[in-house]
Amino acid sequence: MYIKRIENETFDEERALYGSDGIEAVHCRFDGPADGESAFKESRNIRTENCYFNLRYPFWHDSGVHIEKCEMTSLCRAALWYSEGITAADSRLCGIKALRECRDIRLTDCTVDSAEFGWFCEDITMDRVHAAGEYFFMRSRQIRCMDTSLTGKYSFQYVEDCVFDNCRFDTKDAFWHAKNVTVRNSTVKGEYLAWYCENVTFENCVIIGTQPLCYCKNLKLIGCEMHGADLAFEKSGVDAEITTPVVSIKNPASGTIRVPSVGEIIRSDPASVCRICVG
């Protein structure tokens, strides 16, 4: 598959390996005074191992990209755009907008520190990823996420058809407008969780933060803990089984909420007909 092997070389010129097919780059550096962009643009079947990327836009319009034990610095912005068939393992992706409008993506044992990461992507699997960044995976589809942690604001907005299992998210305004999403065995901390979502299920989760789960359609909670949850479920259609006390519930639209105790139930909207079963 790899026709040419490059080792221990440094590239800093513009489009250094443009249009390549079947290159294996090992212990190479993409860095230097020429400050060139787009090293592997319009390439296919590329493997990089133990490489250092310090220049912009290395993988655009590519297919079949394998990245292993590589570092993309904060200066390596917009690293992977308009590409497909991407695998990254044991690597660091640290430039802003590191992944956009890509499909068929597999990240394993990676560290991601990238604002606006993963916008408009499709068919993503993340396993054992530690991530930080704002607006993470906005408007992406078919995400499968296991054993992954994330810190940052405004994550997973407008995502569709996703499953998250055994994850830890500390992220404000997560899952806004999400559709067809399941979150299992996970901890989700942050304010204003999942407003305006549709067909979203939290199963065996710990939910921490103020004013969660408002204006939702077909929301389900199965065996979940809620901590610091005040003014929860406003205007939501919800079927919830909660195992911990809730601070307050405000005007849930429809469905049934089962909770051991609740500090206050606010019924100021006559359209709120959801059953709240306490005890």
C-alpha positions, -999 to 999 in steps of 0.1 A, spaced: 0 0 0 28 24 9 51 28 -22 76 52 -7 90 56 28 105 89 40 125 90 73 141 117 94 134 146 69 122 181 75 97 199 52 88 235 54 79 245 18 44 251 4 26 218 -5 58 198 2 42 165 -7 12 176 -26 -8 149 -45 11 120 -30 -2 84 -31 12 57 -9 37 76 12 49 65 47 65 93 66 84 83 98 102 107 122 96 136 99 91 173 108 68 197 91 83 229 103 107 256 94 114 291 82 97 288 48 64 284 68 47 265 40 11 252 42 -8 221 30 20 195 31 -2 165 21 -31 183 3 -49 162 -23 -31 130 -13 -42 94 -7 -30 64 13 -7 83 36 8 70 69 26 93 93 44 79 124 63 99 151 60 130 130 58 166 142 34 190 125 39 227 133 25 242 100 -10 248 88 -35 227 69 -14 195 64 -43 171 54 -69 187 31 -89 168 5 -72 135 14 -84 99 16 -68 71 36 -49 89 63 -33 71 92 -17 91 119 2 74 147 22 88 176 23 122 160 21 157 174 1 185 158 10 217 177 -12 248 184 3 263 152 -10 234 131 -44 249 126 -72 233 106 -52 201 102 -78 178 87 -105 192 64 -126 177 36 -110 143 41 -122 107 46 -109 74 59 -89 90 88 -74 70 117 -54 86 145 -39 67 174 -18 77 203 -14 113 189 -19 149 200 -42 172 179 -38 207 193 -45 232 166 -78 252 164 -104 237 140 -84 205 138 -111 184 121 -139 197 98 -162 183 71 -146 149 72 -161 114 73 -151 79 84 -129 90 113 -114 68 141 -96 84 171 -80 61 197 -59 70 227 -55 105 215 -54 139 232 -73 167 215 -70 204 225 -88 222 198 -115 248 197 -142 243 171 -132 207 166 -151 183 144 -177 205 128 -199 190 100 -184 155 103 -199 121 98 -192 86 110 -169 92 139 -156 68 165 -137 80 196 -122 56 221 -101 66 251 -98 102 240 -90 131 263 -104 163 248 -107 200 255 -123 227 233 -153 249 227 -180 240 202 -169 204 200 -184 184 172 -211 209 162 -236 197 136 -219 163 132 -236 129 127 -231 93 137 -207 97 166 -197 67 187 -178 78 218 -164 54 245 -143 61 276 -138 97 266 -135 129 286 -142 164 275 -138 198 290 -152 229 272 -183 249 264 -211 244 239 -203 208 230 -223 184 207 -248 211 195 -271 200 167 -255 164 166 -276 135 153 -276 97 156 -250 94 183 -241 70 212 -219 80 241 -209 53 267 -188 56 298 -178 92 292 -171 123 314 -182 156 301 -177 190 318 -193 213 293 -219 241 294 -248 241 270 -241 205 258 -264 187 234 -285 217 224 -308 208 196 -294 172 196 -315 146 179 -315 107 183 -288 105 209 -282 80 237 -258 87 266 -251 57 289 -231 52 321 -217 87 319 -212 119 339 -224 151 324 -216 183 343 -226 218 331 -253 244 330 -284 242 307 -279 207 295 -296 196 263 -322 223 257 -343 219 226 -332 183 221 -353 155 205 -353 118 211 -325 119 236 -320 93 263 -298 94 294 -293 59 309 -275 53 343 -260 88 341 -250 114 366 -262 148 356 -248 178 374 -258 215 369 -285 241 369 -316 243 347 -311 210 327 -333 195 300 -357 222 290 -378 225 259 -371 189 250 -392 164 229 -394 127 237 -367 130 265 -360 99 286 -340 94 318 -335 59 330 -320 54 364 -302 87 365 -288 108 394 -293 146 393 -273 170 414 -279 208 417 -308 204 392 -331 234 397 -359 246 373 -355 213 355 -376 200 326 -393 233 317 -416 228 287 -403 193 281 -420 161 271 -403 137 294 -403 102 308 -378 102 337 -368 78 364 -345 98 388 -328 82 418 -318 113 437 -337 144 451 -342 173 427 -340 209 438 -369 221 417 -390 211 387 -407 238 366 -437 234 342 -428 201 325 -451 198 295 -460 162 294 -451 126 303 -441 113 338 -413 121 362 -405 97 390 -383 112 417 -376 103 454 -381 139 465 -382 174 451 -377 207 469 -402 227 448 -426 219 420 -435 250 400 -468 249 382 -473 284 368 -482 273 332 -517 257 328 -504 237 298 -480 218 321 -497 184 325 -467 161 332 -473 137 361 -447 141 389 -446 110 411 -427 117 444 -415 91 468 
